[in-house]
Amino acid sequence: MTVRFVTGNEGKVREARAYLEGIDPVEQIEYDYTEVQSDSLAEIAAYGAREAFEELGSDDPVLVDDAGLFVDALGGFPGPYSAYVEDTVGVERLWRLAEAEENRRARFRTVLAYADENGTETFDGSVAGTLVAPRGDGGFGYDPIFEYNGQTMAEMSTEEKNAISHRGRALAAFAEWYADR
């Protein structure tokens, strides 16, 4: 059986392959599933996984992920709207919004949704940190303003970042569940 990861991001697929090595192969599938509007990453990912499984055909299961940055002082904003906020407002302006807050705690969250003929399961991963003034040249998205253990994600090597990755934590939970089924 092959797990079909619905994403245009080859890096996500490489990470999934590492977690599922020796269990089942992972195939990258590009499919433009409907992204429902919701405050819940789990609802968004589960809907996409179910739709992709049904529309793509085959008995092979499907994985879909959704992720976001949740800022405590902003009531969890931008959360599931993180990509939209990054594209329209930008990382620097989100930092300026959070900069005035005393509490700058935030977390990156990923929810993986798995769908097969038996239904849909979700797996959550998160990493807690603090928002800071932009630093570093690596990574992407909100990485320059998200600090973990004294370094922003943009200052970390790929290996350091993957070692604490919210997606990696969701993949680890999924791989453990998947291997035991």
C-alpha positions in Angstrom: 0.0 0.0 0.0 1.2 3.5 -0.8 0.3 6.6 1.3 -0.5 9.5 -1.0 0.5 12.8 0.4 -1.5 15.6 -1.2 0.9 18.6 -1.4 2.9 20.6 -3.8 5.7 20.8 -1.3 8.5 18.2 -1.9 10.0 19.0 1.5 6.9 17.8 3.3 7.0 14.6 1.3 10.7 14.0 2.1 9.9 14.5 5.8 6.9 12.1 5.6 9.1 9.5 3.8 11.6 9.6 6.7 8.9 8.9 9.3 7.3 6.1 7.3 10.5 4.5 6.1 10.1 0.7 6.5 6.4 1.0 6.9 4.9 2.1 3.5 6.1 4.2 0.6 4.9 7.8 0.3 3.9 9.3 -3.0 3.4 13.0 -3.7 0.1 13.8 -5.3 -0.9 17.3 -6.5 -4.6 17.8 -6.2 -6.4 21.1 -5.6 -8.9 20.1 -2.9 -11.4 22.4 -1.4 -10.0 24.3 1.5 -13.0 25.0 3.8 -13.0 28.2 5.9 -12.8 27.2 9.5 -11.1 28.2 12.8 -10.1 24.5 13.1 -7.0 23.1 11.4 -8.3 19.6 12.0 -11.6 20.4 10.2 -9.8 22.0 7.2 -7.3 19.1 6.9 -9.9 16.4 7.4 -12.3 17.8 4.8 -9.4 18.0 2.3 -8.2 14.5 3.0 -11.7 13.0 2.6 -12.4 14.9 -0.6 -9.0 13.9 -2.0 -9.5 10.3 -1.1 -12.9 10.1 -2.8 -12.0 12.1 -5.9 -8.6 10.6 -6.6 -9.9 7.0 -6.6 -7.8 4.0 -5.6 -7.8 2.2 -2.3 -4.5 3.8 -1.2 -4.9 6.2 1.7 -4.4 10.0 1.5 -2.6 12.4 3.8 -3.3 16.2 3.9 -1.9 18.7 6.3 -2.8 22.2 7.4 -0.6 24.4 9.6 -0.6 27.8 11.2 1.0 30.2 13.6 -1.1 30.8 16.8 -0.2 33.9 18.8 -1.6 33.9 22.4 -2.0 37.6 22.9 -3.9 37.9 19.6 -6.4 35.2 20.5 -4.7 32.6 18.3 -4.6 34.8 15.3 -3.6 34.3 12.5 -4.1 30.5 13.1 -5.6 28.8 10.1 -5.4 32.0 8.2 -1.6 32.2 8.5 -0.9 31.8 4.8 -3.4 34.4 3.8 -2.1 36.8 6.4 1.5 36.3 5.3 0.5 36.9 1.7 -1.7 40.0 2.4 -0.3 41.6 5.5 3.2 40.2 5.7 5.4 38.8 8.4 6.9 42.2 9.4 3.4 43.7 10.0 2.3 40.7 12.1 5.5 41.2 14.1 4.6 44.9 14.6 1.1 43.9 15.8 2.6 41.5 18.3 5.5 43.7 19.3 3.3 45.9 21.5 2.1 42.9 23.5 3.7 41.9 26.8 2.9 38.2 26.2 4.5 37.2 22.9 4.1 33.5 23.3 3.1 31.6 20.1 3.0 28.2 18.7 3.3 26.6 15.3 0.7 23.8 14.8 0.3 21.2 12.1 -2.7 18.9 11.8 -2.3 15.9 9.5 -5.4 14.2 8.2 -5.4 10.6 7.0 -8.3 9.3 5.0 -9.1 5.8 3.7 -12.1 3.6 3.1 -12.7 3.4 6.8 -12.9 7.1 7.6 -10.6 10.0 8.6 -8.1 10.4 11.5 -6.2 13.5 12.5 -2.8 13.9 14.2 -1.6 17.1 15.8 1.9 18.5 16.3 3.0 21.8 17.8 6.1 23.7 18.9 5.9 26.6 21.4 8.0 29.6 21.2 8.1 33.4 21.4 7.7 36.1 18.7 10.7 38.4 18.3 12.0 41.0 15.9 12.9 39.3 12.6 16.3 37.6 12.6 18.0 35.1 10.3 18.1 34.3 6.6 16.9 30.7 6.4 13.5 29.1 6.5 10.4 30.7 5.1 7.1 32.3 6.2 7.1 33.3 9.9 10.4 31.6 10.7 12.3 34.9 11.1 10.0 36.0 14.0 9.5 32.7 15.8 12.1 32.0 18.4 12.7 28.6 20.0 15.4 28.2 22.7 17.1 31.4 21.8 17.2 31.0 18.0 14.6 32.0 15.4 13.6 29.2 13.0 15.3 31.3 10.3 18.6 31.1 12.2 18.4 27.3 12.4 19.8 24.7 10.0 17.3 22.5 8.3 18.4 19.6 10.6 17.9 21.7 13.7 14.5 22.9 12.5 13.3 19.4 11.5 14.4 18.1 15.0 11.7 20.3 16.6 9.3 20.6 13.7 5.6 20.8 14.4 5.0 18.8 11.2 7.6 16.3 12.4 5.7 15.9 15.7 2.4 15.3 13.8 4.2 12.8 11.5 5.7 11.0 14.4 2.2 10.5 16.0 0.8 9.5 12.7 3.6 7.0 11.9 3.2 5.3 15.3 -0.6 5.0 14.8 -0.2 3.9 11.2 2.4 1.2 12.0 0.1 -0.3 14.7 -3.0 -0.6 12.6 
